[in-house]
């Protein structure tokens, strides 16, 4: 089951739908490091299964993301 949650609620192990860099379609990516929070943004390190490199995605506070599985 997929649900929309505010990015500031993400934690390690959550699986979210995102479009990785240089890719137009959404894929499932897992939060693999502690979420970094500032006064205005949330920065998350993500990993797509079967890919070698992790990538970082940054969202403004309050943005909604689709979580498909929790930790």
C-alpha positions in Angstrom: 0.0 0.0 0.0 1.4 3.4 -0.9 0.7 6.6 1.1 1.6 10.2 0.8 3.6 11.6 3.7 5.4 14.8 4.4 9.2 14.5 3.6 10.1 15.5 7.2 8.6 12.1 8.4 11.0 10.0 6.3 13.4 7.7 8.1 16.0 5.1 7.2 14.4 2.1 5.6 11.5 3.9 4.0 10.9 3.1 0.3 9.7 6.0 -1.7 8.8 6.6 -5.4 11.3 9.1 -7.0 12.8 9.9 -10.4 16.6 9.4 -10.0 18.9 11.9 -11.7 18.9 11.6 -15.5 15.8 9.4 -15.5 12.2 10.5 -16.2 10.3 7.6 -14.8 9.7 6.9 -11.1 11.3 4.0 -9.4 11.4 2.7 -5.8 14.3 3.9 -3.8 15.3 3.2 -0.2 16.3 5.8 2.4 19.8 4.6 3.3 21.2 7.3 5.6 20.0 9.6 8.4 17.7 12.3 7.0 19.3 15.8 7.1 17.0 18.5 8.2 17.5 22.3 7.9 15.0 25.1 8.6 13.6 24.9 5.0 14.7 21.6 3.4 15.0 17.9 3.9 17.9 16.1 2.3 17.7 12.3 1.8 20.3 9.8 0.5 18.5 7.1 -1.6 19.5 3.8 -3.2 17.7 2.1 -6.1 18.0 -1.7 -5.9 20.4 -3.0 -8.5 22.2 0.3 -9.0 25.7 1.0 -7.8 25.5 4.7 -6.8 23.4 6.3 -4.1 21.9 9.7 -4.9 20.8 12.6 -2.8 17.3 14.2 -3.2 16.4 17.5 -1.5 12.8 18.6 -0.9 11.3 21.8 0.7 9.7 21.2 4.1 6.1 20.1 3.8 6.5 18.5 0.3 4.6 15.2 0.0 6.3 12.0 -1.2 4.8 8.6 -1.9 6.0 5.9 0.6 5.4 2.3 -0.6 7.0 0.5 2.4 8.2 1.6 5.8 11.2 0.3 7.7 
